[in-house]
Amino acid sequence: MTWTIHPEPVRSPAAVATVRAYIGEIAGRYYGRPATEQEIDAALAAEPDDALTPPEGAFLLARAHTDGAVAGCAAVLMVAPTTAEIRRVWVAPHARKGGLGKLLVNTVEGTALRMGAARVRLDTRHDLVEARRLYARLGYAEIAPFNDSPYADHWFGKQLTPVPVPPPEPTHAPE
């Protein structure tokens, strides 16, 4: 399966539906039962996505190349002049096990670099073992807590490495 990942306005219907699905899943895992619409609303109110707009933030949607169906999301927010926080990394159940999580994280890191970040950080919970495993594989290391979120048990950080841009090919004037 191949995907396309592009910025999406965080208030678009596709973005809102995707974030609600993401929160529904992680809240359900937290509670050990399906999350209610009221619980999803409360989570969105506690951690709104309003800042995930340029130039300080970005929200990305992954879509299946074949039919355009939403397959996941990721977001980034500049929290200091050279530090970005990665948020809302999620792969829809139907798109898992195909490398989309890695592609989302790599893409959101590239977005953070273009926004001026030299390092990124993120938090996650102890029960989200798949996420912790992914972050470790991608070079993230545990760091000191940077927030007091009741839903964070692990905090990770990573230095970003700018991708070198090759010098332009020399041009020759006609003789």
Chimera marker file (.cmm) of the C-alpha trace (Angstrom):
<marker_set name="trace">
<marker id="1" x="0.000" y="0.000" z="0.000" r="1" g="1" b="0" radius="0.5"/>
<marker id="2" x="1.208" y="3.506" z="-0.759" r="1" g="1" b="0" radius="0.5"/>
<marker id="3" x="0.094" y="6.741" z="0.826" r="1" g="1" b="0" radius="0.5"/>
<marker id="4" x="0.249" y="10.454" z="0.274" r="1" g="1" b="0" radius="0.5"/>
<marker id="5" x="0.830" y="12.763" z="3.233" r="1" g="1" b="0" radius="0.5"/>
<marker id="6" x="-0.106" y="16.422" z="2.933" r="1" g="1" b="0" radius="0.5"/>
<marker id="7" x="-0.922" y="19.336" z="5.220" r="1" g="1" b="0" radius="0.5"/>
<marker id="8" x="-4.620" y="19.614" z="5.992" r="1" g="1" b="0" radius="0.5"/>
<marker id="9" x="-6.468" y="22.453" z="7.711" r="1" g="1" b="0" radius="0.5"/>
<marker id="10" x="-7.017" y="21.207" z="11.254" r="1" g="1" b="0" radius="0.5"/>
<marker id="11" x="-10.692" y="22.275" z="11.123" r="1" g="1" b="0" radius="0.5"/>
<marker id="12" x="-11.478" y="20.523" z="7.831" r="1" g="1" b="0" radius="0.5"/>
<marker id="13" x="-14.112" y="17.771" z="8.088" r="1" g="1" b="0" radius="0.5"/>
<marker id="14" x="-11.494" y="15.095" z="7.278" r="1" g="1" b="0" radius="0.5"/>
<marker id="15" x="-9.086" y="16.367" z="9.961" r="1" g="1" b="0" radius="0.5"/>
<marker id="16" x="-11.811" y="16.647" z="12.609" r="1" g="1" b="0" radius="0.5"/>
<marker id="17" x="-13.097" y="13.137" z="11.871" r="1" g="1" b="0" radius="0.5"/>
<marker id="18" x="-9.570" y="11.716" z="11.961" r="1" g="1" b="0" radius="0.5"/>
<marker id="19" x="-8.671" y="13.352" z="15.279" r="1" g="1" b="0" radius="0.5"/>
<marker id="20" x="-11.956" y="12.147" z="16.779" r="1" g="1" b="0" radius="0.5"/>
<marker id="21" x="-11.185" y="8.588" z="15.623" r="1" g="1" b="0" radius="0.5"/>
<marker id="22" x="-7.665" y="8.866" z="17.084" r="1" g="1" b="0" radius="0.5"/>
<marker id="23" x="-8.915" y="10.165" z="20.437" r="1" g="1" b="0" radius="0.5"/>
<marker id="24" x="-11.696" y="7.597" z="20.479" r="1" g="1" b="0" radius="0.5"/>
<marker id="25" x="-9.186" y="4.804" z="20.089" r="1" g="1" b="0" radius="0.5"/>
<marker id="26" x="-6.619" y="5.988" z="22.623" r="1" g="1" b="0" radius="0.5"/>
<marker id="27" x="-9.296" y="6.998" z="25.146" r="1" g="1" b="0" radius="0.5"/>
<marker id="28" x="-10.906" y="3.597" z="24.708" r="1" g="1" b="0" radius="0.5"/>
<marker id="29" x="-7.598" y="1.912" z="25.434" r="1" g="1" b="0" radius="0.5"/>
<marker id="30" x="-7.145" y="4.143" z="28.488" r="1" g="1" b="0" radius="0.5"/>
<marker id="31" x="-10.625" y="3.387" z="29.869" r="1" g="1" b="0" radius="0.5"/>
<marker id="32" x="-10.644" y="-0.260" z="28.793" r="1" g="1" b="0" radius="0.5"/>
<marker id="33" x="-13.937" y="0.285" z="26.956" r="1" g="1" b="0" radius="0.5"/>
<marker id="34" x="-15.183" y="2.335" z="23.999" r="1" g="1" b="0" radius="0.5"/>
<marker id="35" x="-14.932" y="6.067" z="24.656" r="1" g="1" b="0" radius="0.5"/>
<marker id="36" x="-18.146" y="8.057" z="24.637" r="1" g="1" b="0" radius="0.5"/>
<marker id="37" x="-18.688" y="11.109" z="22.434" r="1" g="1" b="0" radius="0.5"/>
<marker id="38" x="-18.687" y="13.219" z="25.612" r="1" g="1" b="0" radius="0.5"/>
<marker id="39" x="-15.287" y="11.831" z="26.625" r="1" g="1" b="0" radius="0.5"/>
<marker id="40" x="-13.905" y="12.591" z="23.157" r="1" g="1" b="0" radius="0.5"/>
<marker id="41" x="-15.312" y="16.125" z="23.377" r="1" g="1" b="0" radius="0.5"/>
<marker id="42" x="-13.729" y="16.583" z="26.814" r="1" g="1" b="0" radius="0.5"/>
<marker id="43" x="-10.341" y="15.393" z="25.545" r="1" g="1" b="0" radius="0.5"/>
<marker id="44" x="-10.522" y="17.814" z="22.620" r="1" g="1" b="0" radius="0.5"/>
<marker id="45" x="-11.444" y="20.651" z="24.972" r="1" g="1" b="0" radius="0.5"/>
<marker id="46" x="-8.527" y="19.792" z="27.283" r="1" g="1" b="0" radius="0.5"/>
<marker id="47" x="-6.010" y="19.613" z="24.414" r="1" g="1" b="0" radius="0.5"/>
<marker id="48" x="-7.348" y="21.677" z="21.488" r="1" g="1" b="0" radius="0.5"/>
<marker id="49" x="-5.712" y="21.648" z="18.088" r="1" g="1" b="0" radius="0.5"/>
<marker id="50" x="-6.168" y="25.355" z="17.316" r="1" g="1" b="0" radius="0.5"/>
<marker id="51" x="-2.401" y="26.039" z="17.325" r="1" g="1" b="0" radius="0.5"/>
<marker id="52" x="-1.679" y="23.407" z="14.670" r="1" g="1" b="0" radius="0.5"/>
<marker id="53" x="-1.700" y="25.985" z="11.897" r="1" g="1" b="0" radius="0.5"/>
<marker id="54" x="1.170" y="27.674" z="10.062" r="1" g="1" b="0" radius="0.5"/>
<marker id="55" x="3.560" y="29.175" z="10.847" r="1" g="1" b="0" radius="0.5"/>
<marker id="56" x="3.787" y="27.654" z="14.367" r="1" g="1" b="0" radius="0.5"/>
<marker id="57" x="2.179" y="24.327" z="13.613" r="1" g="1" b="0" radius="0.5"/>
<marker id="58" x="1.020" y="21.874" z="10.994" r="1" g="1" b="0" radius="0.5"/>
<marker id="59" x="-1.475" y="19.040" z="10.796" r="1" g="1" b="0" radius="0.5"/>
<marker id="60" x="-0.819" y="16.267" z="8.273" r="1" g="1" b="0" radius="0.5"/>
<marker id="61" x="-3.213" y="13.676" z="6.900" r="1" g="1" b="0" radius="0.5"/>
<marker id="62" x="-2.152" y="10.434" z="5.277" r="1" g="1" b="0" radius="0.5"/>
<marker id="63" x="-4.419" y="9.090" z="2.565" r="1" g="1" b="0" radius="0.5"/>
<marker id="64" x="-4.360" y="5.853" z="0.634" r="1" g="1" b="0" radius="0.5"/>
<marker id="65" x="-2.946" y="6.509" z="-2.810" r="1" g="1" b="0" radius="0.5"/>
<marker id="66" x="-5.534" y="4.246" z="-4.420" r="1" g="1" b="0" radius="0.5"/>
<marker id="67" x="-8.798" y="5.751" z="-3.162" r="1" g="1" b="0" radius="0.5"/>
<marker id="68" x="-7.905" y="8.770" z="-1.021" r="1" g="1" b="0" radius="0.5"/>
<marker id="69" x="-9.252" y="7.186" z="2.174" r="1" g="1" b="0" radius="0.5"/>
<marker id="70" x="-7.735" y="8.673" z="5.324" r="1" g="1" b="0" radius="0.5"/>
<marker id="71" x="-5.145" y="6.299" z="6.761" r="1" g="1" b="0" radius="0.5"/>
<marker id="72" x="-3.573" y="8.348" z="9.573" r="1" g="1" b="0" radius="0.5"/>
<marker id="73" x="-2.364" y="11.677" z="10.857" r="1" g="1" b="0" radius="0.5"/>
<marker id="74" x="0.454" y="13.505" z="12.607" r="1" g="1" b="0" radius="0.5"/>
<marker id="75" x="0.972" y="17.053" z="13.806" r="1" g="1" b="0" radius="0.5"/>
<marker id="76" x="3.797" y="19.316" z="14.869" r="1" g="1" b="0" radius="0.5"/>
<marker id="77" x="3.903" y="22.476" z="16.964" r="1" g="1" b="0" radius="0.5"/>
<marker id="78" x="6.866" y="24.765" z="17.540" r="1" g="1" b="0" radius="0.5"/>
<marker id="79" x="7.175" y="25.168" z="21.320" r="1" g="1" b="0" radius="0.5"/>
<marker id="80" x="10.460" y="27.117" z="21.369" r="1" g="1" b="0" radius="0.5"/>
<marker id="81" x="12.582" y="28.740" z="18.642" r="1" g="1" b="0" radius="0.5"/>
<marker id="82" x="14.359" y="25.464" z="17.773" r="1" g="1" b="0" radius="0.5"/>
<marker id="83" x="12.145" y="22.852" z="19.484" r="1" g="1" b="0" radius="0.5"/>
<marker id="84" x="9.032" y="21.251" z="18.043" r="1" g="1" b="0" radius="0.5"/>
<marker id="85" x="6.578" y="18.907" z="19.672" r="1" g="1" b="0" radius="0.5"/>
<marker id="86" x="5.133" y="16.036" z="17.676" r="1" g="1" b="0" radius="0.5"/>
<marker id="87" x="1.505" y="15.269" z="18.402" r="1" g="1" b="0" radius="0.5"/>
<marker id="88" x="-1.431" y="13.221" z="17.182" r="1" g="1" b="0" radius="0.5"/>
<marker id="89" x="0.593" y="10.457" z="15.482" r="1" g="1" b="0" radius="0.5"/>
<marker id="90" x="-1.965" y="7.819" z="14.567" r="1" g="1" b="0" radius="0.5"/>
<marker id="91" x="-2.437" y="5.119" z="11.969" r="1" g="1" b="0" radius="0.5"/>
<marker id="92" x="-5.965" y="3.889" z="11.273" r="1" g="1" b="0" radius="0.5"/>
<marker id="93" x="-6.459" y="0.183" z="12.036" r="1" g="1" b="0" radius="0.5"/>
<marker id="94" x="-6.954" y="-0.716" z="8.369" r="1" g="1" b="0" radius="0.5"/>
<marker id="95" x="-3.560" y="0.799" z="7.453" r="1" g="1" b="0" radius="0.5"/>
<marker id="96" x="-1.379" y="-0.723" z="10.171" r="1" g="1" b="0" radius="0.5"/>
<marker id="97" x="1.604" y="-3.022" z="9.645" r="1" g="1" b="0" radius="0.5"/>
<marker id="98" x="2.611" y="-1.383" z="6.375" r="1" g="1" b="0" radius="0.5"/>
<marker id="99" x="5.159" y="1.224" z="7.461" r="1" g="1" b="0" radius="0.5"/>
<marker id="100" x="2.820" y="4.209" z="7.582" r="1" g="1" b="0" radius="0.5"/>
<marker id="101" x="3.718" y="5.063" z="11.188" r="1" g="1" b="0" radius="0.5"/>
<marker id="102" x="7.381" y="5.429" z="10.254" r="1" g="1" b="0" radius="0.5"/>
<marker id="103" x="6.478" y="7.455" z="7.173" r="1" g="1" b="0" radius="0.5"/>
<marker id="104" x="4.253" y="9.779" z="9.220" r="1" g="1" b="0" radius="0.5"/>
<marker id="105" x="6.960" y="10.389" z="11.824" r="1" g="1" b="0" radius="0.5"/>
<marker id="106" x="9.621" y="10.963" z="9.151" r="1" g="1" b="0" radius="0.5"/>
<marker id="107" x="7.325" y="13.371" z="7.310" r="1" g="1" b="0" radius="0.5"/>
<marker id="108" x="6.396" y="15.333" z="10.422" r="1" g="1" b="0" radius="0.5"/>
<marker id="109" x="10.107" y="15.532" z="11.359" r="1" g="1" b="0" radius="0.5"/>
<marker id="110" x="10.806" y="17.010" z="7.920" r="1" g="1" b="0" radius="0.5"/>
<marker id="111" x="8.011" y="19.512" z="8.475" r="1" g="1" b="0" radius="0.5"/>
<marker id="112" x="9.547" y="20.432" z="11.845" r="1" g="1" b="0" radius="0.5"/>
<marker id="113" x="12.949" y="20.946" z="10.197" r="1" g="1" b="0" radius="0.5"/>
<marker id="114" x="11.429" y="23.287" z="7.607" r="1" g="1" b="0" radius="0.5"/>
<marker id="115" x="9.804" y="25.208" z="10.464" r="1" g="1" b="0" radius="0.5"/>
<marker id="116" x="13.228" y="25.734" z="12.067" r="1" g="1" b="0" radius="0.5"/>
<marker id="117" x="13.349" y="22.921" z="14.622" r="1" g="1" b="0" radius="0.5"/>
<marker id="118" x="16.677" y="21.389" z="15.549" r="1" g="1" b="0" radius="0.5"/>
<marker id="119" x="15.075" y="18.910" z="17.927" r="1" g="1" b="0" radius="0.5"/>
<marker id="120" x="11.684" y="17.334" z="18.482" r="1" g="1" b="0" radius="0.5"/>
<marker id="121" x="9.975" y="15.935" z="21.514" r="1" g="1" b="0" radius="0.5"/>
<marker id="122" x="6.794" y="13.990" z="22.211" r="1" g="1" b="0" radius="0.5"/>
<marker id="123" x="4.971" y="12.196" z="24.961" r="1" g="1" b="0" radius="0.5"/>
<marker id="124" x="3.051" y="8.948" z="25.087" r="1" g="1" b="0" radius="0.5"/>
<marker id="125" x="1.478" y="6.537" z="27.533" r="1" g="1" b="0" radius="0.5"/>
<marker id="126" x="2.739" y="3.254" z="28.954" r="1" g="1" b="0" radius="0.5"/>
<marker id="127" x="-0.067" y="1.249" z="27.304" r="1" g="1" b="0" radius="0.5"/>
<marker id="128" x="0.754" y="2.568" z="23.819" r="1" g="1" b="0" radius="0.5"/>
<marker id="129" x="3.547" y="0.040" z="23.427" r="1" g="1" b="0" radius="0.5"/>
<marker id="130" x="3.433" y="0.108" z="19.623" r="1" g="1" b="0" radius="0.5"/>
<marker id="131" x="4.106" y="3.852" z="19.638" r="1" g="1" b="0" radius="0.5"/>
<marker id="132" x="6.973" y="3.537" z="22.121" r="1" g="1" b="0" radius="0.5"/>
<marker id="133" x="8.505" y="0.758" z="20.024" r="1" g="1" b="0" radius="0.5"/>
<marker id="134" x="8.214" y="2.886" z="16.857" r="1" g="1" b="0" radius="0.5"/>
<marker id="135" x="9.817" y="5.929" z="18.476" r="1" g="1" b="0" radius="0.5"/>
<marker id="136" x="12.713" y="3.852" z="19.821" r="1" g="1" b="0" radius="0.5"/>
<marker id="137" x="13.306" y="2.343" z="16.348" r="1" g="1" b="0" radius="0.5"/>
<marker id="138" x="13.384" y="5.851" z="14.873" r="1" g="1" b="0" radius="0.5"/>
<marker id="139" x="16.081" y="7.076" z="17.255" r="1" g="1" b="0" radius="0.5"/>
<marker id="140" x="14.029" y="8.716" z="19.982" r="1" g="1" b="0" radius="0.5"/>
<marker id="141" x="15.425" y="8.532" z="23.513" r="1" g="1" b="0" radius="0.5"/>
<marker id="142" x="13.574" y="8.957" z="26.783" r="1" g="1" b="0" radius="0.5"/>
<marker id="143" x="13.964" y="12.458" z="28.234" r="1" g="1" b="0" radius="0.5"/>
<marker id="144" x="12.833" y="14.234" z="31.389" r="1" g="1" b="0" radius="0.5"/>
<marker id="145" x="9.117" y="15.036" z="31.538" r="1" g="1" b="0" radius="0.5"/>
<marker id="146" x="8.296" y="18.347" z="29.858" r="1" g="1" b="0" radius="0.5"/>
<marker id="147" x="4.615" y="18.518" z="30.797" r="1" g="1" b="0" radius="0.5"/>
<marker id="148" x="2.284" y="17.354" z="33.520" r="1" g="1" b="0" radius="0.5"/>
<marker id="149" x="-0.276" y="15.678" z="31.296" r="1" g="1" b="0" radius="0.5"/>
<marker id="150" x="-2.200" y="13.018" z="33.197" r="1" g="1" b="0" radius="0.5"/>
<marker id="151" x="-2.088" y="10.950" z="29.984" r="1" g="1" b="0" radius="0.5"/>
<marker id="152" x="1.708" y="10.961" z="29.580" r="1" g="1" b="0" radius="0.5"/>
<marker id="153" x="3.972" y="8.364" z="31.156" r="1" g="1" b="0" radius="0.5"/>
<marker id="154" x="6.933" y="8.533" z="28.764" r="1" g="1" b="0" radius="0.5"/>
<marker id="155" x="8.638" y="11.523" z="27.178" r="1" g="1" b="0" radius="0.5"/>
<marker id="156" x="10.947" y="11.198" z="24.174" r="1" g="1" b="0" radius="0.5"/>
<marker id="157" x="13.265" y="13.530" z="22.305" r="1" g="1" b="0" radius="0.5"/>
<marker id="158" x="15.450" y="13.493" z="19.229" r="1" g="1" b="0" radius="0.5"/>
<marker id="159" x="17.944" y="15.804" z="17.549" r="1" g="1" b="0" radius="0.5"/>
<marker id="160" x="17.034" y="16.400" z="13.938" r="1" g="1" b="0" radius="0.5"/>
<marker id="161" x="19.610" y="16.083" z="11.212" r="1" g="1" b="0" radius="0.5"/>
<marker id="162" x="19.103" y="18.432" z="8.295" r="1" g="1" b="0" radius="0.5"/>
<marker id="163" x="19.157" y="16.682" z="4.962" r="1" g="1" b="0" radius="0.5"/>
<marker id="164" x="22.042" y="18.143" z="2.978" r="1" g="1" b="0" radius="0.5"/>
<marker id="165" x="21.029" y="19.834" z="-0.232" r="1" g="1" b="0" radius="0.5"/>
<marker id="166" x="23.436" y="18.976" z="-3.047" r="1" g="1" b="0" radius="0.5"/>
<marker id="167" x="25.112" y="21.941" z="-4.710" r="1" g="1" b="0" radius="0.5"/>
<marker id="168" x="23.628" y="22.948" z="-8.046" r="1" g="1" b="0" radius="0.5"/>
<marker id="169" x="25.109" y="21.387" z="-11.133" r="1" g="1" b="0" radius="0.5"/>
<marker id="170" x="27.568" y="23.710" z="-12.853" r="1" g="1" b="0" radius="0.5"/>
<marker id="171" x="26.216" y="25.349" z="-15.940" r="1" g="1" b="0" radius="0.5"/>
<marker id="172" x="28.297" y="26.050" z="-18.972" r="1" g="1" b="0" radius="0.5"/>
<marker id="173" x="27.825" y="28.923" z="-21.312" r="1" g="1" b="0" radius="0.5"/>
<marker id="174" x="27.654" y="27.964" z="-24.958" r="1" g="1" b="0" radius="0.5"/>
<marker id="175" x="30.953" y="28.372" z="-26.750" r="1" g="1" b="0" radius="0.5"/>
<link id1="1" id2="2" r="1" g="1" b="0" radius="0.2"/>
<link id1="2" id2="3" r="1" g="1" b="0" radius="0.2"/>
<link id1="3" id2="4" r="1" g="1" b="0" radius="0.2"/>
<link id1="4" id2="5" r="1" g="1" b="0" radius="0.2"/>
<link id1="5" id2="6" r="1" g="1" b="0" radius="0.2"/>
<link id1="6" id2="7" r="1" g="1" b="0" radius="0.2"/>
<link id1="7" id2="8" r="1" g="1" b="0" radius="0.2"/>
<link id1="8" id2="9" r="1" g="1" b="0" radius="0.2"/>
<link id1="9" id2="10" r="1" g="1" b="0" radius="0.2"/>
<link id1="10" id2="11" r="1" g="1" b="0" radius="0.2"/>
<link id1="11" id2="12" r="1" g="1" b="0" radius="0.2"/>
<link id1="12" id2="13" r="1" g="1" b="0" radius="0.2"/>
<link id1="13" id2="14" r="1" g="1" b="0" radius="0.2"/>
<link id1="14" id2="15" r="1" g="1" b="0" radius="0.2"/>
<link id1="15" id2="16" r="1" g="1" b="0" radius="0.2"/>
<link id1="16" id2="17" r="1" g="1" b="0" radius="0.2"/>
<link id1="17" id2="18" r="1" g="1" b="0" radius="0.2"/>
<link id1="18" id2="19" r="1" g="1" b="0" radius="0.2"/>
<link id1="19" id2="20" r="1" g="1" b="0" radius="0.2"/>
<link id1="20" id2="21" r="1" g="1" b="0" radius="0.2"/>
<link id1="21" id2="22" r="1" g="1" b="0" radius="0.2"/>
<link id1="22" id2="23" r="1" g="1" b="0" radius="0.2"/>
<link id1="23" id2="24" r="1" g="1" b="0" radius="0.2"/>
<link id1="24" id2="25" r="1" g="1" b="0" radius="0.2"/>
<link id1="25" id2="26" r="1" g="1" b="0" radius="0.2"/>
<link id1="26" id2="27" r="1" g="1" b="0" radius="0.2"/>
<link id1="27" id2="28" r="1" g="1" b="0" radius="0.2"/>
<link id1="28" id2="29" r="1" g="1" b="0" radius="0.2"/>
<link id1="29" id2="30" r="1" g="1" b="0" radius="0.2"/>
<link id1="30" id2="31" r="1" g="1" b="0" radius="0.2"/>
<link id1="31" id2="32" r="1" g="1" b="0" radius="0.2"/>
<link id1="32" id2="33" r="1" g="1" b="0" radius="0.2"/>
<link id1="33" id2="34" r="1" g="1" b="0" radius="0.2"/>
<link id1="34" id2="35" r="1" g="1" b="0" radius="0.2"/>
<link id1="35" id2="36" r="1" g="1" b="0" radius="0.2"/>
<link id1="36" id2="37" r="1" g="1" b="0" radius="0.2"/>
<link id1="37" id2="38" r="1" g="1" b="0" radius="0.2"/>
<link id1="38" id2="39" r="1" g="1" b="0" radius="0.2"/>
<link id1="39" id2="40" r="1" g="1" b="0" radius="0.2"/>
<link id1="40" id2="41" r="1" g="1" b="0" radius="0.2"/>
<link id1="41" id2="42" r="1" g="1" b="0" radius="0.2"/>
<link id1="42" id2="43" r="1" g="1" b="0" radius="0.2"/>
<link id1="43" id2="44" r="1" g="1" b="0" radius="0.2"/>
<link id1="44" id2="45" r="1" g="1" b="0" radius="0.2"/>
<link id1="45" id2="46" r="1" g="1" b="0" radius="0.2"/>
<link id1="46" id2="47" r="1" g="1" b="0" radius="0.2"/>
<link id1="47" id2="48" r="1" g="1" b="0" radius="0.2"/>
<link id1="48" id2="49" r="1" g="1" b="0" radius="0.2"/>
<link id1="49" id2="50" r="1" g="1" b="0" radius="0.2"/>
<link id1="50" id2="51" r="1" g="1" b="0" radius="0.2"/>
<link id1="51" id2="52" r="1" g="1" b="0" radius="0.2"/>
<link id1="52" id2="53" r="1" g="1" b="0" radius="0.2"/>
<link id1="53" id2="54" r="1" g="1" b="0" radius="0.2"/>
<link id1="54" id2="55" r="1" g="1" b="0" radius="0.2"/>
<link id1="55" id2="56" r="1" g="1" b="0" radius="0.2"/>
<link id1="56" id2="57" r="1" g="1" b="0" radius="0.2"/>
<link id1="57" id2="58" r="1" g="1" b="0" radius="0.2"/>
<link id1="58" id2="59" r="1" g="1" b="0" radius="0.2"/>
<link id1="59" id2="60" r="1" g="1" b="0" radius="0.2"/>
<link id1="60" id2="61" r="1" g="1" b="0" radius="0.2"/>
<link id1="61" id2="62" r="1" g="1" b="0" radius="0.2"/>
<link id1="62" id2="63" r="1" g="1" b="0" radius="0.2"/>
<link id1="63" id2="64" r="1" g="1" b="0" radius="0.2"/>
<link id1="64" id2="65" r="1" g="1" b="0" radius="0.2"/>
<link id1="65" id2="66" r="1" g="1" b="0" radius="0.2"/>
<link id1="66" id2="67" r="1" g="1" b="0" radius="0.2"/>
<link id1="67" id2="68" r="1" g="1" b="0" radius="0.2"/>
<link id1="68" id2="69" r="1" g="1" b="0" radius="0.2"/>
<link id1="69" id2="70" r="1" g="1" b="0" radius="0.2"/>
<link id1="70" id2="71" r="1" g="1" b="0" radius="0.2"/>
<link id1="71" id2="72" r="1" g="1" b="0" radius="0.2"/>
<link id1="72" id2="73" r="1" g="1" b="0" radius="0.2"/>
<link id1="73" id2="74" r="1" g="1" b="0" radius="0.2"/>
<link id1="74" id2="75" r="1" g="1" b="0" radius="0.2"/>
<link id1="75" id2="76" r="1" g="1" b="0" radius="0.2"/>
<link id1="76" id2="77" r="1" g="1" b="0" radius="0.2"/>
<link id1="77" id2="78" r="1" g="1" b="0" radius="0.2"/>
<link id1="78" id2="79" r="1" g="1" b="0" radius="0.2"/>
<link id1="79" id2="80" r="1" g="1" b="0" radius="0.2"/>
<link id1="80" id2="81" r="1" g="1" b="0" radius="0.2"/>
<link id1="81" id2="82" r="1" g="1" b="0" radius="0.2"/>
<link id1="82" id2="83" r="1" g="1" b="0" radius="0.2"/>
<link id1="83" id2="84" r="1" g="1" b="0" radius="0.2"/>
<link id1="84" id2="85" r="1" g="1" b="0" radius="0.2"/>
<link id1="85" id2="86" r="1" g="1" b="0" radius="0.2"/>
<link id1="86" id2="87" r="1" g="1" b="0" radius="0.2"/>
<link id1="87" id2="88" r="1" g="1" b="0" radius="0.2"/>
<link id1="88" id2="89" r="1" g="1" b="0" radius="0.2"/>
<link id1="89" id2="90" r="1" g="1" b="0" radius="0.2"/>
<link id1="90" id2="91" r="1" g="1" b="0" radius="0.2"/>
<link id1="91" id2="92" r="1" g="1" b="0" radius="0.2"/>
<link id1="92" id2="93" r="1" g="1" b="0" radius="0.2"/>
<link id1="93" id2="94" r="1" g="1" b="0" radius="0.2"/>
<link id1="94" id2="95" r="1" g="1" b="0" radius="0.2"/>
<link id1="95" id2="96" r="1" g="1" b="0" radius="0.2"/>
<link id1="96" id2="97" r="1" g="1" b="0" radius="0.2"/>
<link id1="97" id2="98" r="1" g="1" b="0" radius="0.2"/>
<link id1="98" id2="99" r="1" g="1" b="0" radius="0.2"/>
<link id1="99" id2="100" r="1" g="1" b="0" radius="0.2"/>
<link id1="100" id2="101" r="1" g="1" b="0" radius="0.2"/>
<link id1="101" id2="102" r="1" g="1" b="0" radius="0.2"/>
<link id1="102" id2="103" r="1" g="1" b="0" radius="0.2"/>
<link id1="103" id2="104" r="1" g="1" b="0" radius="0.2"/>
<link id1="104" id2="105" r="1" g="1" b="0" radius="0.2"/>
<link id1="105" id2="106" r="1" g="1" b="0" radius="0.2"/>
<link id1="106" id2="107" r="1" g="1" b="0" radius="0.2"/>
<link id1="107" id2="108" r="1" g="1" b="0" radius="0.2"/>
<link id1="108" id2="109" r="1" g="1" b="0" radius="0.2"/>
<link id1="109" id2="110" r="1" g="1" b="0" radius="0.2"/>
<link id1="110" id2="111" r="1" g="1" b="0" radius="0.2"/>
<link id1="111" id2="112" r="1" g="1" b="0" radius="0.2"/>
<link id1="112" id2="113" r="1" g="1" b="0" radius="0.2"/>
<link id1="113" id2="114" r="1" g="1" b="0" radius="0.2"/>
<link id1="114" id2="115" r="1" g="1" b="0" radius="0.2"/>
<link id1="115" id2="116" r="1" g="1" b="0" radius="0.2"/>
<link id1="116" id2="117" r="1" g="1" b="0" radius="0.2"/>
<link id1="117" id2="118" r="1" g="1" b="0" radius="0.2"/>
<link id1="118" id2="119" r="1" g="1" b="0" radius="0.2"/>
<link id1="119" id2="120" r="1" g="1" b="0" radius="0.2"/>
<link id1="120" id2="121" r="1" g="1" b="0" radius="0.2"/>
<link id1="121" id2="122" r="1" g="1" b="0" radius="0.2"/>
<link id1="122" id2="123" r="1" g="1" b="0" radius="0.2"/>
<link id1="123" id2="124" r="1" g="1" b="0" radius="0.2"/>
<link id1="124" id2="125" r="1" g="1" b="0" radius="0.2"/>
<link id1="125" id2="126" r="1" g="1" b="0" radius="0.2"/>
<link id1="126" id2="127" r="1" g="1" b="0" radius="0.2"/>
<link id1="127" id2="128" r="1" g="1" b="0" radius="0.2"/>
<link id1="128" id2="129" r="1" g="1" b="0" radius="0.2"/>
<link id1="129" id2="130" r="1" g="1" b="0" radius="0.2"/>
<link id1="130" id2="131" r="1" g="1" b="0" radius="0.2"/>
<link id1="131" id2="132" r="1" g="1" b="0" radius="0.2"/>
<link id1="132" id2="133" r="1" g="1" b="0" radius="0.2"/>
<link id1="133" id2="134" r="1" g="1" b="0" radius="0.2"/>
<link id1="134" id2="135" r="1" g="1" b="0" radius="0.2"/>
<link id1="135" id2="136" r="1" g="1" b="0" radius="0.2"/>
<link id1="136" id2="137" r="1" g="1" b="0" radius="0.2"/>
<link id1="137" id2="138" r="1" g="1" b="0" radius="0.2"/>
<link id1="138" id2="139" r="1" g="1" b="0" radius="0.2"/>
<link id1="139" id2="140" r="1" g="1" b="0" radius="0.2"/>
<link id1="140" id2="141" r="1" g="1" b="0" radius="0.2"/>
<link id1="141" id2="142" r="1" g="1" b="0" radius="0.2"/>
<link id1="142" id2="143" r="1" g="1" b="0" radius="0.2"/>
<link id1="143" id2="144" r="1" g="1" b="0" radius="0.2"/>
<link id1="144" id2="145" r="1" g="1" b="0" radius="0.2"/>
<link id1="145" id2="146" r="1" g="1" b="0" radius="0.2"/>
<link id1="146" id2="147" r="1" g="1" b="0" radius="0.2"/>
<link id1="147" id2="148" r="1" g="1" b="0" radius="0.2"/>
<link id1="148" id2="149" r="1" g="1" b="0" radius="0.2"/>
<link id1="149" id2="150" r="1" g="1" b="0" radius="0.2"/>
<link id1="150" id2="151" r="1" g="1" b="0" radius="0.2"/>
<link id1="151" id2="152" r="1" g="1" b="0" radius="0.2"/>
<link id1="152" id2="153" r="1" g="1" b="0" radius="0.2"/>
<link id1="153" id2="154" r="1" g="1" b="0" radius="0.2"/>
<link id1="154" id2="155" r="1" g="1" b="0" radius="0.2"/>
<link id1="155" id2="156" r="1" g="1" b="0" radius="0.2"/>
<link id1="156" id2="157" r="1" g="1" b="0" radius="0.2"/>
<link id1="157" id2="158" r="1" g="1" b="0" radius="0.2"/>
<link id1="158" id2="159" r="1" g="1" b="0" radius="0.2"/>
<link id1="159" id2="160" r="1" g="1" b="0" radius="0.2"/>
<link id1="160" id2="161" r="1" g="1" b="0" radius="0.2"/>
<link id1="161" id2="162" r="1" g="1" b="0" radius="0.2"/>
<link id1="162" id2="163" r="1" g="1" b="0" radius="0.2"/>
<link id1="163" id2="164" r="1" g="1" b="0" radius="0.2"/>
<link id1="164" id2="165" r="1" g="1" b="0" radius="0.2"/>
<link id1="165" id2="166" r="1" g="1" b="0" radius="0.2"/>
<link id1="166" id2="167" r="1" g="1" b="0" radius="0.2"/>
<link id1="167" id2="168" r="1" g="1" b="0" radius="0.2"/>
<link id1="168" id2="169" r="1" g="1" b="0" radius="0.2"/>
<link id1="169" id2="170" r="1" g="1" b="0" radius="0.2"/>
<link id1="170" id2="171" r="1" g="1" b="0" radius="0.2"/>
<link id1="171" id2="172" r="1" g="1" b="0" radius="0.2"/>
<link id1="172" id2="173" r="1" g="1" b="0" radius="0.2"/>
<link id1="173" id2="174" r="1" g="1" b="0" radius="0.2"/>
<link id1="174" id2="175" r="1" g="1" b="0" radius="0.2"/>
</marker_set>
